[in-house]
Amino acid sequence: MSLKKDFRITSLFLMVLSAVQFVFVSISAATTNDVVPIVTADFEDQSFKQGWTVQAVQGHTYWVQTTYNGNSYMQISGYKATGPDIESFLISPAIDFNAYDNETLTFKSKNGYYSGTTLSVWLSTDYDGSNVESATWQPLNAQIDERNNYSGYGATFIESGLVDLSAFSGMGHIAFKYSGNTSNRTTTYQVDDVMVTGSKKNFSGTLTSGLINKQINFPYVALGQQSEVYAYTLSYTGVAGDIKITCKRDYRLSLDGANWINELIVDTGTGDGSAEVKIKYAPQQEYYYGIESVVEHRVNNAMPYQIKVKPANAGVPIDATTLTKDKTLDVVTWNLQFFGIAPNGSSNHAAFETKLSQVANKIIELDADVYAIQEVIVDENYGDFLTPLIEKLNELEGQTSYAGVLAPRYSFYFQPPASDFPAQRICFIYNIKTVSNMDSFSMFSDFYKGYSTPQITGYPGNSSLFWASGRLPQMMKSVVQIDGKSQLLNFINLHAKCCDADERRWADAEYLFNDLILNYNDDNVVILGDYNETYSMSKGAYAPWYANWNRDYLRAVGSSLDHVSISDELYFEYQSLINNSRIDQVNYSDHDPVMLRMLIDTDKEPQSVTLAPIASQQVDNIIHLQGAASSGLPVTYKLVSGNASLSGDMLQVNGLGEVNVQAFQEGNAQYAPAFSDWVSFNIEGNTGVEQDYAQGLRVYPNPASHRVMVLMPNEGPKQIRIFDLTGKTHHQRIVFGKEEMLKTDDLPNGVYFIQITSGNITIAKKLVVKNR
């Protein structure tokens, strides 16, 4: 079918009358029966997603964009699906049947591994864009591929023929419905080249307003405020039908000055008259740039008469390249590709010491405040490779500047560690001078229980597969202090399921989004990570929840798979800078580090928090922490690291080593949040350490694998104790000689202490266990 492209849509002219510039717009539509496209989709790129919706009513099988031999189409199959029954819809954008005559539908279909016709085509005029089951659907008579392609796919697509839609009126949606099961109705169907056409209805008329340049300029309006009311007169002549006036959600319209909404209907009556339209600006998010938009005045399918509405900006954005790093909050996401140990076949794997130096030097060069890291190896079989990275960073800095926090959950954490595939963990590394770790945890760990996880409504498959079988997103709740200003932020680090697990990845993303809306809707949120999606965590505009995701979150920067998104509460901070992102190419990982820079903005009063120094302590001591905020508000405490336990402001010492604690004040309506510097102290043995005994004590090999030898400088009775960082005793015995062999086979890989007590002497040595 050929489409004529010379149809006339509108004409625009200006007329000056009595020193007032009036703008007239003719709304004449096509004056012939030329056929025009209303909806077209060849599924060759992502543009088709605008307005399309995918919904599964039964089962968890979805329509998916698929490409074969250079051609893209939508595909669905019952093969290996979950069920048993499958009912899944691919739904078109809305079609205004009142704006066209002689509407028709055409498409192509193809089946594969045919086991019955499972595809049908429907149309609804009451589908509201959300609930398929509550809408009324009428079947359409179309030719669908029913060839017996039992052992493969048809060689060509089958044309649907012209499907007459002219009997429908109002707004409507077309749906391709798949109805199958997982046993004997598993046919694969492909749909391509969907097109709805029609001829525009004939009518004419004129809309006018007295606005100069068809534009209303508003001043800058902060979140929670609204502008003064502006009004203009809309005049119409020869307009048959209602005039629909619409605006975006950050503006409000009214005819009576009392009821403010986003869509007005003007009843034209005889076709000639006028109406006073009132408008005000009430932004729903805090923007640095004013939200420029248009108010549309539309009659049927004529070219709309548009009035531009333009608020002022908050100021002039700053070029981030002119700011030193201490002026901005800088965040980075980076997948380090099996940092530590690589399984057979992994690419770009260098010797660990070399890669450790490369990664540490790049982190120092980037000089960011927060790093969301993916694929760092920490497990009982292979050992801990996060700790050496933190130590290397602090060595390069010449002081303790960096700390790390590991996510407790990872893929198949509920199974014994694999001997041939190390655990890919996610973690945060942060600068302790600018960022605090108030709390860090794996999201959804309250209900995700591995194989015993209850079925998640709408999840495609067994719920044990949720978030890559346990690689749950990690949240770090933080106070950030940048350039004298501070804010509470929630950082999320995620590593989504990779490769072709689209449905699982999309379902994981939807679950995350719903949780953020429910529990963090008004919080500052930064989502960093390996999304394993080329666009974003959403599967495109045809996902039912995509519009909400794009409304509340912005993908601020990203590479092919790695992205940084921010919640709308941070739009102002993000938009106040230009040139605020950076992606560095590296050759020692298959992912590049992705950075975003933001200013920290707050009108709240600053405060400071101090924590009193703590002298060296002995095991079992209890310390009353002494912290204070300059605001006078109460403070809370955090055990950052060490062999101790914290309850309120009481800290109990449990074992040897260094302990770090920190104090916080979360702020209120008047004061911004704040945190103290770390306070560090050492825990010594109860009876002290004799220097000569310590010099004569040897523990080897260290790290130990399966066994460790302890050489002691004296004969006679001695107690040997092996305990972990929590103070838990794993081995304890009395020995009499100078040499003792201890087995470590039963100890999980990690850090321990060997403690020797001989008379009044107690001494401890650090022991690293790496059993293979």
C-alpha positions in Angstrom: 0.0 0.0 0.0 1.4 3.4 -0.9 0.7 6.4 1.2 0.1 9.8 -0.3 2.4 12.4 1.3 0.9 15.6 0.0 -2.0 16.0 2.4 -2.6 19.4 3.9 -2.5 19.8 7.7 -2.5 23.4 8.7 -1.6 27.0 7.9 -0.4 29.7 10.2 -0.5 33.4 9.8 -0.1 36.6 11.8 -2.2 39.7 11.8 -1.6 43.0 13.7 -4.7 44.7 14.9 -5.0 47.8 17.1 -1.3 47.5 18.2 -2.0 44.1 19.7 -0.3 41.1 18.0 -2.9 38.3 17.6 -1.8 34.8 16.6 -4.3 32.9 14.4 -4.0 29.2 13.7 -6.1 27.5 11.1 -7.1 24.0 12.1 -8.2 22.9 8.7 -7.6 19.2 8.3 -7.1 17.1 5.1 -9.5 18.1 2.4 -9.2 14.8 0.6 -9.5 11.1 1.6 -5.7 10.6 1.6 -4.6 7.6 3.6 -2.2 8.4 6.4 -0.4 6.2 9.0 -1.8 6.3 12.5 0.3 3.6 14.1 3.3 1.9 12.6 5.8 -0.5 14.1 8.5 -2.6 12.3 10.3 -3.3 15.6 13.7 -2.6 14.1 14.9 -0.3 16.9 13.7 1.0 20.3 11.4 3.7 19.0 8.5 1.4 18.7 8.4 1.1 22.5 6.8 4.5 22.8 3.2 3.6 23.8 3.4 -0.2 23.4 2.6 -2.3 26.4 3.4 -5.9 27.4 1.3 -7.6 30.0 1.1 -11.2 31.1 -2.3 -12.2 32.6 -1.5 -15.8 33.2 1.9 -17.3 33.6 5.1 -15.3 33.3 5.8 -15.3 29.6 6.2 -12.0 27.7 6.4 -10.7 24.2 10.1 -9.9 23.5 11.8 -8.0 20.7 13.9 -10.5 18.8 16.2 -10.2 15.8 17.2 -12.9 13.3 19.0 -12.5 9.9 18.9 -8.7 10.3 15.1 -8.5 10.8 13.5 -7.6 14.1 10.0 -8.5 15.3 8.1 -9.3 18.5 8.1 -13.0 19.5 6.6 -15.2 22.2 6.6 -18.9 22.9 5.3 -21.4 25.4 8.3 -23.6 25.0 10.1 -23.9 28.4 7.8 -21.3 29.9 6.3 -21.3 33.4 2.7 -21.8 33.8 0.9 -24.1 33.2 -1.4 -21.7 31.3 -0.1 -18.7 29.4 -2.1 -15.6 28.4 0.1 -12.6 27.4 -0.7 -9.4 25.5 1.2 -7.1 23.2 -0.9 -3.9 23.1 -0.6 -0.9 20.7 -0.6 2.8 21.5 -4.0 4.5 21.7 -5.8 5.2 18.4 -8.3 8.1 18.1 -11.0 6.6 15.9 -13.0 9.8 16.0 -10.2 11.6 14.1 -10.2 9.3 11.1 -12.4 7.5 8.6 -11.9 4.1 6.9 -9.3 2.8 9.4 -7.6 -0.5 8.6 -5.1 -2.8 10.3 -2.4 -4.8 8.6 0.4 -6.9 10.1 2.5 -10.0 9.4 2.8 -13.2 11.4 4.9 -16.4 11.4 4.8 -19.5 13.5 7.4 -22.0 14.6 7.2 -25.5 16.0 3.5 -25.4 15.5 1.3 -27.2 18.1 -1.9 -25.2 17.5 -2.9 -21.6 16.8 -2.1 -19.6 20.0 -2.3 -16.1 18.5 -5.4 -13.9 18.1 -6.0 -10.2 17.5 -8.4 -8.0 19.5 -9.5 -4.4 19.9 -10.8 -2.6 23.0 -12.3 0.9 23.3 -12.3 0.9 27.2 -8.8 -0.3 28.0 -7.3 2.3 30.4 -3.6 1.3 29.9 -3.3 -0.7 33.1 -5.7 -3.6 33.6 -6.2 -5.9 30.6 -8.7 -8.1 32.3 -11.0 -5.2 33.3 -11.3 -4.1 29.6 -13.8 -5.3 27.0 -12.0 -6.9 24.0 -13.6 -7.7 20.6 -11.9 -10.2 18.2 -10.7 -9.0 14.9 -10.9 -11.1 11.7 -7.3 -11.4 10.5 -5.2 -13.9 8.6 -2.8 -15.6 11.1 -0.1 -18.0 10.2 -1.5 -21.5 10.8 1.0 -23.5 8.7 2.1 -26.8 10.1 5.7 -25.8 10.8 6.2 -28.7 13.2 10.0 -28.9 13.1 11.0 -25.3 12.7 9.9 -21.9 11.4 8.1 -20.9 8.3 10.3 -19.5 5.5 8.2 -16.3 5.2 5.8 -14.2 7.1 2.0 -14.4 6.3 0.1 -11.2 5.5 -2.9 -10.5 7.7 -4.9 -8.8 4.9 -6.9 -5.6 5.4 -8.7 -5.7 8.8 -11.5 -3.2 8.8 -11.6 -1.0 11.9 -14.1 1.7 10.6 -16.9 0.6 12.9 -15.1 1.7 16.0 -15.2 5.1 17.6 -13.5 6.8 20.5 -10.1 5.8 21.7 -9.0 2.2 21.1 -6.1 -0.2 21.5 -5.2 -3.3 19.4 -3.9 -6.3 21.2 -2.0 -9.4 20.0 -3.0 -12.1 22.4 -1.0 -15.3 23.0 -3.0 -18.1 24.6 -1.1 -21.3 25.2 0.3 -23.6 27.9 3.5 -25.4 28.7 2.4 -28.9 27.6 0.7 -29.1 24.2 0.2 -25.5 23.1 3.7 -24.1 22.9 3.8 -22.7 19.3 6.2 -19.8 18.8 4.7 -16.7 17.1 6.3 -13.7 15.6 4.6 -10.5 14.7 6.0 -7.8 12.4 5.2 -4.7 10.4 2.1 -3.6 12.3 0.3 -0.7 10.6 -3.0 1.1 11.3 -4.0 3.7 8.6 -7.0 5.9 8.0 -8.1 9.0 6.2 -8.4 12.3 8.1 -11.9 13.8 8.6 -12.8 17.0 6.8 -13.5 20.1 8.9 -12.1 23.6 9.3 -12.0 26.4 11.9 -9.8 29.0 13.5 -8.3 29.4 17.0 -6.8 32.7 18.1 -5.2 34.2 21.2 -3.8 37.6 22.1 -0.5 36.3 23.3 2.7 37.8 21.9 4.8 35.1 20.2 2.4 32.5 21.7 4.5 32.3 24.8 4.0 32.8 28.6 7.1 33.4 30.7 7.0 32.4 34.3 9.6 33.3 37.0 11.6 30.5 38.7 9.4 28.6 41.1 10.8 26.3 43.8 9.4 22.9 44.7 6.3 23.2 46.8 5.5 26.7 45.6 3.4 27.9 42.7 3.4 30.9 40.4 0.9 33.6 40.1 -2.0 32.9 37.8 -1.7 33.9 34.1 -4.8 34.2 31.8 -5.4 34.4 28.1 -8.4 34.5 25.9 -8.9 31.7 23.4 -11.2 32.7 20.6 -12.6 30.2 18.1 -14.5 30.5 14.9 -16.2 27.7 12.8 -15.0 25.0 15.2 -17.2 22.0 15.1 -16.6 19.9 18.2 -14.9 20.3 21.6 -11.6 21.9 22.1 -9.3 19.8 24.3 -6.7 21.9 26.2 -3.8 19.9 27.8 -0.6 20.6 29.7 2.1 18.7 31.4 1.8 17.7 35.1 4.0 20.6 36.3 1.4 23.1 35.1 -2.3 23.5 36.0 -5.2 24.8 33.9 -8.6 26.2 35.0 -11.6 27.8 33.4 -13.2 29.0 36.7 -10.1 29.7 38.8 -11.2 27.1 41.4 -10.6 23.7 39.8 -7.0 23.2 38.6 -6.3 20.2 36.3 -4.1 19.1 33.4 -6.9 18.8 30.8 -9.8 21.1 30.0 -12.7 20.6 27.6 -14.2 23.8 26.0 -17.7 23.2 24.6 -17.8 25.3 21.4 -21.6 25.1 21.1 -22.4 26.9 17.8 -18.8 26.9 16.8 -18.0 30.5 17.5 -17.0 32.1 20.8 -14.2 32.5 23.3 -13.0 31.2 26.7 -10.6 32.6 29.3 -8.0 30.0 30.1 -6.0 30.4 33.4 -2.7 28.7 33.9 -0.1 28.5 36.7 3.2 26.7 37.2 3.5 24.3 40.2 6.6 22.1 39.7 6.4 18.6 41.0 10.1 18.1 41.4 13.0 20.5 42.2 14.5 21.4 38.9 17.5 23.7 38.3 16.2 24.3 34.8 12.7 25.6 34.4 10.4 22.9 32.9 9.7 24.3 29.4 6.6 22.9 27.9 3.5 23.7 25.7 -0.2 24.0 26.2 -2.0 22.2 23.4 -5.4 23.2 22.0 -6.7 20.4 19.9 -9.8 19.8 17.8 -10.0 16.2 16.6 -6.9 15.4 14.5 -6.1 18.9 13.4 -2.6 20.4 14.0 -2.9 21.6 17.6 -2.6 25.3 18.5 0.3 25.5 20.9 1.3 28.1 23.5 4.8 27.8 24.9 5.2 28.1 28.6 8.7 28.8 29.9 9.8 29.3 33.5 13.1 30.9 34.3 16.1 28.8 35.4 17.4 28.9 39.0 20.7 30.3 37.8 23.5 29.7 35.3 24.9 26.2 35.5 28.5 25.7 36.4 31.1 23.8 34.2 32.1 20.9 36.3 35.6 20.8 34.7 36.3 24.1 36.4 35.6 22.7 39.8 38.1 20.8 42.0 36.9 17.5 43.3 36.4 18.8 46.9 33.5 20.9 45.5 31.4 18.1 44.1 30.0 14.7 45.1 31.6 12.3 42.7 30.2 8.7 42.3 31.5 5.9 40.2 30.2 2.5 39.1 32.7 -0.1 37.9 32.6 -3.8 37.2 36.1 -5.1 37.8 35.6 -8.4 36.0 36.5 -11.2 38.5 38.8 -9.0 40.6 41.0 -11.5 42.4 40.6 -14.8 40.7 39.2 -15.6 37.2 37.6 -18.9 36.2 38.9 -20.6 33.1 37.9 -18.8 29.9 37.5 -15.3 31.4 39.1 -12.6 29.3 41.3 -9.7 30.4 42.7 -11.5 33.4 46.0 -10.2 34.7 48.0 -11.5 37.6 46.4 -10.3 40.8 49.2 -8.0 41.9 49.3 -6.3 38.6 45.5 -5.8 38.4 45.5 -4.7 42.0 47.9 -1.9 41.2 46.0 -1.0 38.0 42.7 -0.8 39.7 43.9 1.0 42.8 45.8 3.7 40.8 42.7 4.3 38.6 40.5 4.7 41.7 43.1 7.2 43.1 43.1 9.0 39.8 39.3 9.3 39.6 39.3 10.7 43.1 35.6 10.0 43.7 33.7 9.9 46.9 31.8 6.7 46.4 32.6 3.6 44.2 30.0 1.0 43.5 32.0 -2.1 42.6 30.8 -5.3 41.0 32.6 -8.7 40.6 35.1 -8.5 43.5 35.9 -12.0 44.7 35.3 -12.9 48.3 34.4 -16.4 49.3 35.7 -19.3 51.5 37.4 -21.1 48.6 39.3 -18.3 47.0 39.7 -15.8 49.8 39.1 -12.1 50.4 40.3 -9.7 47.6 38.4 -6.6 48.8 40.7 -6.1 51.9 43.9 -6.0 49.8 42.3 -3.4 47.6 41.4 -1.2 50.5 44.8 -1.6 52.0 46.5 -0.7 48.7 44.4 2.4 48.3 45.3 3.6 51.8 48.9 2.8 51.1 48.9 5.0 48.0 47.2 7.8 49.9 49.6 7.5 52.8 46.8 7.6 55.3 43.5 5.9 56.1 41.2 7.6 53.5 39.2 4.7 52.1 36.9 2.0 53.6 34.9 -0.7 52.0 31.6 -2.5 52.8 30.8 -5.8 51.2 27.2 -6.8 50.4 26.3 -9.9 52.5 24.3 -11.6 49.7 25.5 -12.9 46.4 24.5 -15.5 43.8 23.8 -18.9 45.5 25.1 -17.7 48.8 22.9 -20.3 50.3 24.9 -23.1 48.8 28.5 -24.3 49.6 31.0 -22.2 47.6 31.8 -23.6 44.2 35.3 -24.9 43.6 35.4 -23.9 39.9 33.6 -20.5 40.0 34.3 -17.8 42.6 31.6 -15.7 44.2 31.1 -12.4 42.3 30.4 -10.0 45.1 29.3 -6.3 45.1 30.6 -3.7 47.5 31.0 0.0 48.1 34.3 1.7 48.5 34.1 5.2 49.9 36.2 8.1 51.1 35.7 8.3 54.9 36.4 12.1 54.9 33.3 12.9 52.8 31.0 9.9 53.1 29.8 7.9 56.0 28.4 4.4 56.1 25.4 4.8 58.5 24.0 1.4 57.4 24.6 -1.1 54.6 22.5 -4.1 53.8 21.3 -6.4 51.0 17.8 -5.2 49.9 15.0 -7.8 50.0 17.0 -10.2 52.2 14.0 -10.2 54.7 12.0 -12.5 52.3 14.5 -13.9 49.9 15.5 -17.3 51.3 17.1 -19.1 48.3 15.2 -22.2 47.3 12.6 -21.7 50.0 11.7 -18.2 48.8 7.9 -17.9 48.5 6.6 -17.4 45.0 6.7 -13.7 44.0 3.6 -12.6 42.2 4.2 -12.0 38.6 7.8 -13.3 38.7 8.8 -15.3 35.6 9.9 -18.7 37.0 10.9 -19.9 40.4 11.5 -17.1 42.9 14.8 -18.6 43.9 16.1 -17.0 40.6 15.2 -13.6 41.9 18.1 -11.1 41.3 20.5 -13.6 39.8 19.7 -16.2 42.5 20.5 -14.0 45.5 22.8 -11.2 44.1 20.5 -8.7 45.8 21.0 -4.9 45.4 23.1 -3.4 48.1 22.0 -0.2 49.8 24.3 2.1 51.7 22.6 4.9 53.7 25.0 7.7 54.0 25.6 11.3 55.1 27.8 13.1 52.6 29.7 16.2 53.5 30.9 18.2 50.5 32.3 21.8 50.5 30.6 22.6 53.9 27.2 21.2 52.9 25.7 17.9 53.7 22.8 15.6 52.7 21.4 12.2 53.5 21.7 9.9 50.4 20.8 6.3 49.7 23.3 4.7 47.4 22.2 1.4 45.6 24.7 -0.9 44.0 23.3 -3.5 41.7 24.6 -6.2 39.4 21.6 -7.4 37.3 21.3 -10.8 35.7 23.2 -10.9 32.4 22.7 -12.1 28.9 19.4 -13.3 27.5 17.5 -13.5 30.8 15.4 -10.4 29.8 12.2 -11.3 31.6 13.9 -12.0 34.9 16.0 -8.8 34.7 12.9 -6.8 33.9 10.9 -8.4 36.7 13.8 -7.7 39.1 13.9 -4.1 38.0 10.1 -3.7 38.5 10.3 -5.2 42.0 13.1 -2.7 42.8 11.2 0.2 41.4 8.1 -0.7 43.4 10.1 -1.0 46.6 11.7 2.4 46.0 8.3 4.0 45.4 6.9 2.4 48.5 9.7 2.9 51.0 12.0 5.6 49.6 9.7 7.8 47.5 10.9 11.1 49.0 14.5 10.2 49.6 17.6 11.1 47.7 18.6 7.9 45.8 21.5 7.2 43.5 21.4 3.8 41.7 24.8 2.7 40.4 25.8 -0.6 38.8 26.0 -3.1 36.0 22.4 -3.0 34.8 23.3 -5.5 32.0 20.9 -3.4 29.8 22.0 -1.2 26.9 19.3 1.4 27.8 18.3 1.3 31.4 16.9 -0.9 34.1 13.5 -0.6 32.4 12.7 -2.7 29.4 11.4 0.2 27.4 8.2 2.3 27.1 6.1 -0.7 26.5 6.6 -1.9 30.0 3.5 -1.1 32.1 5.6 0.7 34.8 8.1 2.4 32.5 6.4 5.8 32.6 6.6 5.8 36.4 10.3 4.8 36.3 11.1 7.6 33.9 9.0 10.1 35.9 10.8 9.4 39.2 14.3 8.5 38.0 16.7 9.8 35.5 19.6 7.9 33.8 22.2 10.6 34.3 25.1 8.8 32.7 25.9 5.4 31.3 27.9 3.2 29.0 26.6 0.2 27.1 25.7 -1.7 30.3 26.8 0.3 33.3 24.7 3.3 34.4 24.1 5.8 37.1 20.5 6.9 37.8 19.2 9.5 40.2 15.9 10.1 41.9 14.0 13.3 41.0 14.9 14.7 44.4 18.5 15.1 43.0 17.6 16.7 39.7 18.5 20.2 41.0 22.0 19.0 42.1 22.5 17.2 38.8 21.3 20.0 36.5 23.3 22.7 38.2 26.4 21.3 36.5 27.4 20.8 32.9 30.2 18.5 31.7 29.5 16.4 34.8 30.1 12.9 33.6 33.2 10.8 32.6 33.8 7.4 31.2 37.4 6.1 31.2 38.4 3.3 28.9 40.6 0.6 30.5 42.0 -2.6 29.2 42.2 -4.7 32.4 38.4 -5.1 32.8 35.7 -5.7 30.2 33.8 -2.8 31.8 34.8 0.9 32.0 34.4 3.1 35.1 31.5 5.5 34.8 31.5 8.7 36.8 28.8 11.3 37.7 29.5 14.6 39.5 26.9 16.6 41.4 26.8 19.6 43.6 25.4 19.3 47.1 22.6 21.8 47.7 20.8 22.6 50.9 19.3 25.6 52.7 19.6 23.9 56.1 21.9 25.2 58.8 25.2 23.2 59.0 26.2 21.4 62.2 29.3 19.5 63.3 29.6 16.2 65.3 32.5 15.2 67.6 33.3 12.0 69.3 35.7 11.9 72.3 39.0 10.0 71.8 39.2 6.5 73.3 42.4 5.1 74.9 43.6 1.6 74.3 41.4 -1.0 75.9 41.4 -4.6 77.1 39.2 -7.5 76.1 35.8 -7.4 77.8 36.0 -3.7 78.6 32.7 -1.7 78.2 33.1 1.9 76.9 30.5 4.7 77.2 30.8 6.6 73.9 30.8 10.4 74.3 29.6 12.2 71.2 27.9 15.6 70.7 26.4 17.7 67.9 26.9 21.5 67.8 23.1 21.7 67.2 22.4 20.1 70.5 20.5 17.3 68.8 21.1 13.7 70.0 23.7 11.6 68.2 23.8 8.0 67.2 26.8 5.7 66.8 28.2 3.2 64.3 30.7 0.5 64.8 32.7 0.9 61.6 35.0 -2.1 62.1 36.7 -4.2 64.8 36.1 -6.9 67.3 33.5 -5.2 69.4 29.7 -5.0 69.8 27.6 -1.8 70.0 24.3 -1.2 71.8 23.1 2.4 71.9 26.1 4.4 73.2 27.7 1.4 75.0 30.6 -0.4 73.2 31.8 -3.8 74.5 35.3 -5.0 73.5 35.3 -8.7 72.4 38.8 -9.4 71.2 42.2 -8.1 70.0 42.9 -5.7 67.2 41.9 -2.2 66.1 38.4 -0.8 66.5 36.8 2.2 64.6 33.7 4.0 65.7 31.8 7.0 64.4 29.0 9.3 65.5 26.1 10.7 63.5 23.4 13.3 63.6 20.8 12.9 60.9 19.5 16.4 60.9 16.0 17.8 61.0 13.9 20.5 59.3 16.4 23.1 60.5 19.8 21.4 60.5 21.6 19.4 57.8 23.0 16.0 58.8 26.6 15.5 59.9 29.1 12.9 61.0 32.3 12.8 63.1 35.7 11.6 62.1 36.5 8.0 62.9 37.8 7.4 66.4 40.2 4.5 66.5 41.7 2.6 69.4 43.6 -0.7 70.0 42.5 -3.7 72.1 45.4 -5.3 74.0 45.7 -8.6 75.9 44.6 -8.6 79.5 48.2 -9.2 80.9 50.2 -7.4 78.3 52.8 -8.7 75.8 56.5 -9.6 76.6 58.7 -8.4 73.7 61.1 -11.3 73.9 58.4 -13.9 73.9 56.7 -12.2 70.9 60.0 -12.3 69.0 60.4 -16.0 69.6 56.8 -16.9 68.5 56.4 -18.0 64.9 53.2 -19.0 63.0 53.6 -20.5 59.5 52.6 -20.8 56.8 50.5 -17.7 57.0 48.1 -17.7 55.0 47.5 -21.2 56.1 46.1 -24.0 54.0 44.7 -27.0 55.8 47.2 -26.8 58.7 49.5 -24.3 60.5 52.6 -24.8 62.6 53.1 -22.8 65.8 56.7 -22.5 67.2 56.9 -21.2 70.8 60.1 -20.1 72.7 59.6 -22.2 75.8 58.7 -25.6 77.2 56.0 -26.1 79.7 52.2 -25.9 79.8 50.7 -23.3 77.5 47.2 -22.7 76.2 46.7 -22.3 72.4 43.4 -20.7 71.3 42.2 -19.9 67.7 39.3 -17.4 67.5 37.7 -15.3 64.8 37.0 -11.6 64.5 33.8 -11.9 66.5 35.7 -13.5 69.4 34.3 -17.0 68.8 36.7 -19.7 69.8 37.2 -22.5 67.2 40.1 -24.5 68.7 41.6 -24.5 72.2 44.1 -26.9 73.8 46.8 -27.2 76.4 50.3 -28.0 75.0 53.7 -28.7 76.6 56.3 -28.6 73.9 57.8 -25.9 71.7 56.1 -27.0 68.4 52.4 -27.7 67.7 50.7 -28.5 64.4 47.1 -27.3 64.2 44.6 -28.3 61.5 42.6 -25.6 59.8 40.5 -27.8 57.4 37.3 -27.1 59.4 37.8 -23.4 59.4 36.1 -21.2 56.7 38.5 -19.1 54.8 39.0 -15.7 56.6 41.0 -13.9 59.3 41.6 -15.4 62.7 43.9 -15.0 65.7 46.1 -17.5 67.4 46.5 -16.6 71.1 49.2 -18.2 73.3 48.9 -18.0 77.1 52.0 -19.0 79.1 51.9 -18.0 82.7 51.4 -14.3 82.9 52.1 -13.8 79.2 49.3 -13.6 76.6 50.2 -12.9 73.0 48.2 -13.1 69.8 49.2 -13.4 66.1 46.9 -12.8 63.1 46.2 -15.9 61.0 44.8 -15.9 57.5 43.1 -19.2 56.5 42.9 -20.0 52.8 42.0 -23.6 52.5 41.8 -25.0 48.9 
